[in-house]
């Protein structure tokens, strides 16, 4: 029996990113995002929870999104699904948009 690489993800509300970040994720192709991920239908985005924000300029992960990624990693998850119906987390910032 071979070992399997198992990864965990958490589902959180899209309200944890700003409207500006949401527009950026919606309006540029996923291949041009500053982080690994892609759209989750019309409901949000599925993202690798980067633990380093090494980019600059357009390649920098927006601060609001990176805050959620950092929190996700601290909770023991590798990926993040931001869903419009996902749960809000008290300790994370929330944006009303």
N, CA, C and O atoms as a GROMACS GRO file, in nm:
protein
  388
    1UNK      N    1   0.085  -0.117   0.000
    1UNK     CA    2   0.000   0.000   0.000
    1UNK      C    3   0.090   0.124   0.000
    1UNK      O    4   0.182   0.134   0.081
    2UNK      N    5   0.063   0.216  -0.090
    2UNK     CA    6   0.145   0.337  -0.097
    2UNK      C    7   0.088   0.448  -0.010
    2UNK      O    8  -0.032   0.452   0.020
    3UNK      N    9   0.175   0.537   0.029
    3UNK     CA   10   0.132   0.653   0.108
    3UNK      C   11   0.063   0.753   0.015
    3UNK      O   12   0.100   0.768  -0.102
    4UNK      N   13  -0.035   0.820   0.068
    4UNK     CA   14  -0.109   0.920  -0.010
    4UNK      C   15  -0.085   1.058   0.049
    4UNK      O   16  -0.075   1.075   0.171
    5UNK      N   17  -0.077   1.154  -0.038
    5UNK     CA   18  -0.060   1.292   0.004
    5UNK      C   19  -0.198   1.351   0.025
    5UNK      O   20  -0.268   1.383  -0.071
    6UNK      N   21  -0.238   1.366   0.149
    6UNK     CA   22  -0.370   1.416   0.182
    6UNK      C   23  -0.357   1.561   0.228
    6UNK      O   24  -0.273   1.594   0.312
    7UNK      N   25  -0.441   1.646   0.171
    7UNK     CA   26  -0.442   1.789   0.206
    7UNK      C   27  -0.580   1.824   0.261
    7UNK      O   28  -0.680   1.760   0.228
    8UNK      N   29  -0.582   1.926   0.345
    8UNK     CA   30  -0.707   1.971   0.406
    8UNK      C   31  -0.741   2.111   0.359
    8UNK      O   32  -0.653   2.191   0.330
    9UNK      N   33  -0.871   2.139   0.351
    9UNK     CA   34  -0.913   2.275   0.318
    9UNK      C   35  -1.026   2.318   0.412
    9UNK      O   36  -1.094   2.235   0.473
   10UNK      N   37  -1.043   2.448   0.421
   10UNK     CA   38  -1.149   2.506   0.503
   10UNK      C   39  -1.235   2.594   0.414
   10UNK      O   40  -1.185   2.655   0.319
   11UNK      N   41  -1.364   2.601   0.445
   11UNK     CA   42  -1.458   2.686   0.372
   11UNK      C   43  -1.488   2.808   0.458
   11UNK      O   44  -1.535   2.796   0.571
   12UNK      N   45  -1.460   2.926   0.403
   12UNK     CA   46  -1.486   3.053   0.472
   12UNK      C   47  -1.564   3.146   0.382
   12UNK      O   48  -1.569   3.127   0.260
   13UNK      N   49  -1.624   3.245   0.441
   13UNK     CA   50  -1.703   3.343   0.367
   13UNK      C   51  -1.617   3.433   0.280
   13UNK      O   52  -1.505   3.470   0.317
   14UNK      N   53  -1.670   3.468   0.163
   14UNK     CA   54  -1.603   3.564   0.076
   14UNK      C   55  -1.597   3.703   0.142
   14UNK      O   56  -1.522   3.789   0.096
   15UNK      N   57  -1.674   3.724   0.247
   15UNK     CA   58  -1.672   3.855   0.315
   15UNK      C   59  -1.540   3.882   0.384
   15UNK      O   60  -1.517   3.993   0.433
   16UNK      N   61  -1.451   3.783   0.391
   16UNK     CA   62  -1.321   3.803   0.454
   16UNK      C   63  -1.219   3.865   0.360
   16UNK      O   64  -1.104   3.887   0.399
   17UNK      N   65  -1.258   3.894   0.236
   17UNK     CA   66  -1.172   3.971   0.146
   17UNK      C   67  -1.249   4.095   0.101
   17UNK      O   68  -1.372   4.096   0.097
   18UNK      N   69  -1.175   4.198   0.068
   18UNK     CA   70  -1.237   4.324   0.027
   18UNK      C   71  -1.299   4.312  -0.112
   18UNK      O   72  -1.269   4.220  -0.188
   19UNK      N   73  -1.386   4.405  -0.143
   19UNK     CA   74  -1.447   4.408  -0.276
   19UNK      C   75  -1.340   4.427  -0.383
   19UNK      O   76  -1.351   4.371  -0.492
   20UNK      N   77  -1.237   4.505  -0.352
   20UNK     CA   78  -1.127   4.525  -0.448
   20UNK      C   79  -1.056   4.394  -0.479
   20UNK      O   80  -1.028   4.364  -0.595
   21UNK      N   81  -1.027   4.315  -0.376
   21UNK     CA   82  -0.963   4.185  -0.397
   21UNK      C   83  -1.056   4.091  -0.473
   21UNK      O   84  -1.012   4.019  -0.562
   22UNK      N   85  -1.183   4.092  -0.439
   22UNK     CA   86  -1.280   4.007  -0.509
   22UNK      C   87  -1.286   4.042  -0.657
   22UNK      O   88  -1.287   3.953  -0.742
   23UNK      N   89  -1.290   4.170  -0.689
   23UNK     CA   90  -1.292   4.211  -0.830
   23UNK      C   91  -1.166   4.166  -0.901
   23UNK      O   92  -1.170   4.121  -1.015
   24UNK      N   93  -1.053   4.178  -0.832
   24UNK     CA   94  -0.926   4.135  -0.892
   24UNK      C   95  -0.929   3.986  -0.925
   24UNK      O   96  -0.888   3.945  -1.034
   25UNK      N   97  -0.977   3.905  -0.831
   25UNK     CA   98  -0.984   3.761  -0.854
   25UNK      C   99  -1.084   3.727  -0.964
   25UNK      O  100  -1.064   3.631  -1.039
   26UNK      N  101  -1.191   3.804  -0.973
   26UNK     CA  102  -1.292   3.779  -1.076
   26UNK      C  103  -1.249   3.827  -1.215
   26UNK      O  104  -1.288   3.768  -1.316
   27UNK      N  105  -1.171   3.932  -1.220
   27UNK     CA  106  -1.147   3.999  -1.349
   27UNK      C  107  -1.015   3.965  -1.418
   27UNK      O  108  -0.994   4.006  -1.532
   28UNK      N  109  -0.929   3.893  -1.352
   28UNK     CA  110  -0.805   3.852  -1.420
   28UNK      C  111  -0.802   3.699  -1.428
   28UNK      O  112  -0.851   3.632  -1.338
   29UNK      N  113  -0.744   3.645  -1.533
   29UNK     CA  114  -0.737   3.499  -1.544
   29UNK      C  115  -0.660   3.438  -1.427
   29UNK      O  116  -0.562   3.496  -1.379
   30UNK      N  117  -0.705   3.323  -1.381
   30UNK     CA  118  -0.642   3.257  -1.265
   30UNK      C  119  -0.492   3.238  -1.285
   30UNK      O  120  -0.417   3.242  -1.188
   31UNK      N  121  -0.448   3.218  -1.408
   31UNK     CA  122  -0.305   3.202  -1.435
   31UNK      C  123  -0.224   3.327  -1.406
   31UNK      O  124  -0.102   3.321  -1.392
   32UNK      N  125  -0.292   3.441  -1.397
   32UNK     CA  126  -0.224   3.567  -1.368
   32UNK      C  127  -0.242   3.611  -1.222
   32UNK      O  128  -0.194   3.717  -1.184
   33UNK      N  129  -0.310   3.532  -1.143
   33UNK     CA  130  -0.326   3.566  -1.001
   33UNK      C  131  -0.191   3.563  -0.933
   33UNK      O  132  -0.099   3.494  -0.980
   34UNK      N  133  -0.176   3.637  -0.822
   34UNK     CA  134  -0.049   3.634  -0.748
   34UNK      C  135  -0.038   3.512  -0.657
   34UNK      O  136   0.057   3.500  -0.580
   35UNK      N  137  -0.136   3.421  -0.665
   35UNK     CA  138  -0.137   3.302  -0.581
   35UNK      C  139  -0.198   3.187  -0.662
   35UNK      O  140  -0.268   3.209  -0.761
   36UNK      N  141  -0.171   3.066  -0.618
   36UNK     CA  142  -0.223   2.948  -0.686
   36UNK      C  143  -0.369   2.928  -0.650
   36UNK      O  144  -0.405   2.923  -0.532
   37UNK      N  145  -0.454   2.915  -0.751
   37UNK     CA  146  -0.595   2.892  -0.725
   37UNK      C  147  -0.678   2.914  -0.849
   37UNK      O  148  -0.626   2.926  -0.960
   38UNK      N  149  -0.808   2.918  -0.828
   38UNK     CA  150  -0.898   2.941  -0.938
   38UNK      C  151  -1.038   2.970  -0.890
   38UNK      O  152  -1.068   2.956  -0.771
   39UNK      N  153  -1.125   3.009  -0.982
   39UNK     CA  154  -1.264   3.038  -0.946
   39UNK      C  155  -1.335   2.912  -0.896
   39UNK      O  156  -1.305   2.801  -0.938
   40UNK      N  157  -1.430   2.933  -0.807
   40UNK     CA  158  -1.518   2.828  -0.759
   40UNK      C  159  -1.656   2.859  -0.816
   40UNK      O  160  -1.744   2.910  -0.746
   41UNK      N  161  -1.674   2.827  -0.942
   41UNK     CA  162  -1.797   2.862  -1.012
   41UNK      C  163  -1.819   3.012  -1.004
   41UNK      O  164  -1.727   3.090  -1.026
   42UNK      N  165  -1.941   3.051  -0.973
   42UNK     CA  166  -1.972   3.192  -0.952
   42UNK      C  167  -1.985   3.224  -0.804
   42UNK      O  168  -2.038   3.328  -0.767
   43UNK      N  169  -1.937   3.133  -0.719
   43UNK     CA  170  -1.961   3.144  -0.576
   43UNK      C  171  -1.841   3.191  -0.496
   43UNK      O  172  -1.857   3.228  -0.380
   44UNK      N  173  -1.722   3.192  -0.555
   44UNK     CA  174  -1.603   3.230  -0.481
   44UNK      C  175  -1.478   3.179  -0.547
   44UNK      O  176  -1.469   3.174  -0.670
   45UNK      N  177  -1.378   3.141  -0.465
   45UNK     CA  178  -1.248   3.101  -0.517
   45UNK      C  179  -1.187   2.992  -0.430
   45UNK      O  180  -1.203   2.992  -0.308
   46UNK      N  181  -1.118   2.899  -0.494
   46UNK     CA  182  -1.043   2.794  -0.425
   46UNK      C  183  -0.896   2.829  -0.438
   46UNK      O  184  -0.845   2.846  -0.548
   47UNK      N  185  -0.826   2.840  -0.325
   47UNK     CA  186  -0.690   2.891  -0.322
   47UNK      C  187  -0.598   2.806  -0.237
   47UNK      O  188  -0.639   2.750  -0.135
   48UNK      N  189  -0.473   2.797  -0.279
   48UNK     CA  190  -0.369   2.741  -0.194
   48UNK      C  191  -0.340   2.846  -0.086
   48UNK      O  192  -0.326   2.964  -0.118
   49UNK      N  193  -0.332   2.804   0.037
   49UNK     CA  194  -0.306   2.898   0.147
   49UNK      C  195  -0.156   2.921   0.160
   49UNK      O  196  -0.088   2.855   0.239
   50UNK      N  197  -0.106   3.014   0.082
   50UNK     CA  198   0.036   3.046   0.085
   50UNK      C  199   0.078   3.092   0.224
   50UNK      O  200   0.004   3.162   0.293
   51UNK      N  201   0.197   3.052   0.265
   51UNK     CA  202   0.248   3.097   0.395
   51UNK      C  203   0.359   3.201   0.378
   51UNK      O  204   0.423   3.242   0.475
   52UNK      N  205   0.381   3.243   0.253
   52UNK     CA  206   0.480   3.346   0.225
   52UNK      C  207   0.425   3.435   0.113
   52UNK      O  208   0.373   3.386   0.013
   53UNK      N  209   0.438   3.564   0.132
   53UNK     CA  210   0.393   3.660   0.031
   53UNK      C  211   0.517   3.722  -0.031
   53UNK      O  212   0.559   3.832   0.008
   54UNK      N  213   0.575   3.653  -0.126
   54UNK     CA  214   0.705   3.692  -0.181
   54UNK      C  215   0.694   3.787  -0.300
   54UNK      O  216   0.796   3.839  -0.345
   55UNK      N  217   0.573   3.811  -0.350
   55UNK     CA  218   0.558   3.896  -0.467
   55UNK      C  219   0.565   4.044  -0.435
   55UNK      O  220   0.553   4.085  -0.319
   56UNK      N  221   0.585   4.122  -0.539
   56UNK     CA  222   0.578   4.268  -0.526
   56UNK      C  223   0.492   4.321  -0.640
   56UNK      O  224   0.476   4.256  -0.743
   57UNK      N  225   0.437   4.440  -0.621
   57UNK     CA  226   0.353   4.498  -0.725
   57UNK      C  227   0.233   4.410  -0.752
   57UNK      O  228   0.166   4.365  -0.659
   58UNK      N  229   0.203   4.386  -0.881
   58UNK     CA  230   0.086   4.306  -0.917
   58UNK      C  231   0.100   4.159  -0.876
   58UNK      O  232   0.001   4.086  -0.874
   59UNK      N  233   0.222   4.116  -0.844
   59UNK     CA  234   0.246   3.977  -0.801
   59UNK      C  235   0.234   3.959  -0.650
   59UNK      O  236   0.249   3.847  -0.600
   60UNK      N  237   0.208   4.066  -0.578
   60UNK     CA  238   0.192   4.056  -0.433
   60UNK      C  239   0.049   4.012  -0.401
   60UNK      O  240  -0.047   4.063  -0.459
   61UNK      N  241   0.036   3.918  -0.310
   61UNK     CA  242  -0.096   3.875  -0.266
   61UNK      C  243  -0.155   3.991  -0.185
   61UNK      O  244  -0.090   4.040  -0.093
   62UNK      N  245  -0.277   4.035  -0.216
   62UNK     CA  246  -0.337   4.145  -0.140
   62UNK      C  247  -0.337   4.115   0.010
   62UNK      O  248  -0.359   4.001   0.052
   63UNK      N  249  -0.312   4.217   0.090
   63UNK     CA  250  -0.297   4.200   0.236
   63UNK      C  251  -0.418   4.133   0.300
   63UNK      O  252  -0.402   4.047   0.387
   64UNK      N  253  -0.541   4.170   0.258
   64UNK     CA  254  -0.660   4.109   0.317
   64UNK      C  255  -0.666   3.959   0.290
   64UNK      O  256  -0.699   3.881   0.378
   65UNK      N  257  -0.634   3.920   0.168
   65UNK     CA  258  -0.633   3.778   0.131
   65UNK      C  259  -0.520   3.704   0.202
   65UNK      O  260  -0.538   3.592   0.248
   66UNK      N  261  -0.405   3.766   0.212
   66UNK     CA  262  -0.292   3.701   0.278
   66UNK      C  263  -0.319   3.681   0.427
   66UNK      O  264  -0.274   3.582   0.485
   67UNK      N  265  -0.392   3.773   0.489
   67UNK     CA  266  -0.432   3.757   0.630
   67UNK      C  267  -0.516   3.631   0.646
   67UNK      O  268  -0.496   3.556   0.742
   68UNK      N  269  -0.610   3.608   0.554
   68UNK     CA  270  -0.694   3.488   0.561
   68UNK      C  271  -0.610   3.363   0.536
   68UNK      O  272  -0.630   3.261   0.602
   69UNK      N  273  -0.516   3.370   0.443
   69UNK     CA  274  -0.428   3.256   0.415
   69UNK      C  275  -0.342   3.222   0.537
   69UNK      O  276  -0.326   3.105   0.571
   70UNK      N  277  -0.288   3.323   0.601
   70UNK     CA  278  -0.204   3.301   0.720
   70UNK      C  279  -0.285   3.237   0.831
   70UNK      O  280  -0.238   3.143   0.896
   71UNK      N  281  -0.406   3.286   0.853
   71UNK     CA  282  -0.495   3.229   0.954
   71UNK      C  283  -0.525   3.083   0.919
   71UNK      O  284  -0.522   2.996   1.006
   72UNK      N  285  -0.554   3.056   0.792
   72UNK     CA  286  -0.584   2.921   0.746
   72UNK      C  287  -0.470   2.826   0.778
   72UNK      O  288  -0.493   2.716   0.828
   73UNK      N  289  -0.347   2.868   0.750
   73UNK     CA  290  -0.229   2.785   0.779
   73UNK      C  291  -0.215   2.758   0.928
   73UNK      O  292  -0.184   2.646   0.969
   74UNK      N  293  -0.238   2.861   1.009
   74UNK     CA  294  -0.227   2.845   1.155
   74UNK      C  295  -0.329   2.746   1.209
   74UNK      O  296  -0.308   2.687   1.315
   75UNK      N  297  -0.439   2.728   1.138
   75UNK     CA  298  -0.542   2.633   1.180
   75UNK      C  299  -0.514   2.492   1.129
   75UNK      O  300  -0.587   2.399   1.161
   76UNK      N  301  -0.407   2.476   1.051
   76UNK     CA  302  -0.368   2.343   1.003
   76UNK      C  303  -0.422   2.304   0.867
   76UNK      O  304  -0.419   2.186   0.831
   77UNK      N  305  -0.472   2.400   0.791
   77UNK     CA  306  -0.526   2.373   0.658
   77UNK      C  307  -0.427   2.415   0.549
   77UNK      O  308  -0.346   2.506   0.569
   78UNK      N  309  -0.434   2.349   0.436
   78UNK     CA  310  -0.346   2.378   0.322
   78UNK      C  311  -0.413   2.464   0.217
   78UNK      O  312  -0.347   2.540   0.146
   79UNK      N  313  -0.545   2.451   0.206
   79UNK     CA  314  -0.622   2.520   0.103
   79UNK      C  315  -0.739   2.594   0.166
   79UNK      O  316  -0.782   2.564   0.277
   80UNK      N  317  -0.788   2.690   0.091
   80UNK     CA  318  -0.894   2.777   0.136
   80UNK      C  319  -1.000   2.788   0.028
   80UNK      O  320  -0.968   2.822  -0.086
   81UNK      N  321  -1.123   2.760   0.062
   81UNK     CA  322  -1.235   2.781  -0.029
   81UNK      C  323  -1.312   2.900   0.024
   81UNK      O  324  -1.378   2.891   0.128
   82UNK      N  325  -1.305   3.010  -0.048
   82UNK     CA  326  -1.385   3.127  -0.014
   82UNK      C  327  -1.516   3.116  -0.090
   82UNK      O  328  -1.518   3.124  -0.213
   83UNK      N  329  -1.624   3.097  -0.017
   83UNK     CA  330  -1.756   3.071  -0.074
   83UNK      C  331  -1.852   3.178  -0.022
   83UNK      O  332  -1.846   3.216   0.095
   84UNK      N  333  -1.940   3.227  -0.109
   84UNK     CA  334  -2.035   3.331  -0.068
   84UNK      C  335  -2.124   3.285   0.047
   84UNK      O  336  -2.177   3.369   0.120
   85UNK      N  337  -2.142   3.154   0.064
   85UNK     CA  338  -2.222   3.100   0.174
   85UNK      C  339  -2.138   3.041   0.286
   85UNK      O  340  -2.191   2.975   0.376
   86UNK      N  341  -2.006   3.064   0.281
   86UNK     CA  342  -1.917   3.008   0.383
   86UNK      C  343  -1.933   3.079   0.517
   86UNK      O  344  -1.993   3.186   0.526
   87UNK      N  345  -1.879   3.016   0.619
   87UNK     CA  346  -1.886   3.071   0.754
   87UNK      C  347  -1.793   3.191   0.771
   87UNK      O  348  -1.686   3.198   0.712
   88UNK      N  349  -1.838   3.285   0.854
   88UNK     CA  350  -1.752   3.396   0.894
   88UNK      C  351  -1.680   3.356   1.021
   88UNK      O  352  -1.735   3.286   1.106
   89UNK      N  353  -1.557   3.402   1.034
   89UNK     CA  354  -1.475   3.372   1.151
   89UNK      C  355  -1.453   3.503   1.227
   89UNK      O  356  -1.408   3.603   1.170
   90UNK      N  357  -1.485   3.500   1.353
   90UNK     CA  358  -1.480   3.621   1.436
   90UNK      C  359  -1.345   3.691   1.433
   90UNK      O  360  -1.339   3.814   1.428
   91UNK      N  361  -1.236   3.614   1.437
   91UNK     CA  362  -1.104   3.677   1.447
   91UNK      C  363  -1.050   3.732   1.315
   91UNK      O  364  -0.945   3.795   1.314
   92UNK      N  365  -1.120   3.709   1.206
   92UNK     CA  366  -1.076   3.763   1.076
   92UNK      C  367  -1.156   3.889   1.041
   92UNK      O  368  -1.273   3.900   1.077
   93UNK      N  369  -1.092   3.983   0.972
   93UNK     CA  370  -1.166   4.102   0.928
   93UNK      C  371  -1.279   4.062   0.832
   93UNK      O  372  -1.270   3.963   0.760
   94UNK      N  373  -1.385   4.143   0.834
   94UNK     CA  374  -1.497   4.122   0.744
   94UNK      C  375  -1.522   4.250   0.667
   94UNK      O  376  -1.509   4.360   0.721
   95UNK      N  377  -1.558   4.236   0.542
   95UNK     CA  378  -1.584   4.349   0.454
   95UNK      C  379  -1.729   4.342   0.407
   95UNK      O  380  -1.777   4.237   0.367
   96UNK      N  381  -1.797   4.455   0.412
   96UNK     CA  382  -1.936   4.462   0.372
   96UNK      C  383  -1.944   4.514   0.228
   96UNK      O  384  -1.929   4.633   0.204
   97UNK      N  385  -1.966   4.424   0.135
   97UNK     CA  386  -1.976   4.462  -0.007
   97UNK      C  387  -2.082   4.385  -0.079
   97UNK      O  388  -2.103   4.406  -0.198
   0.00000   0.00000   0.00000
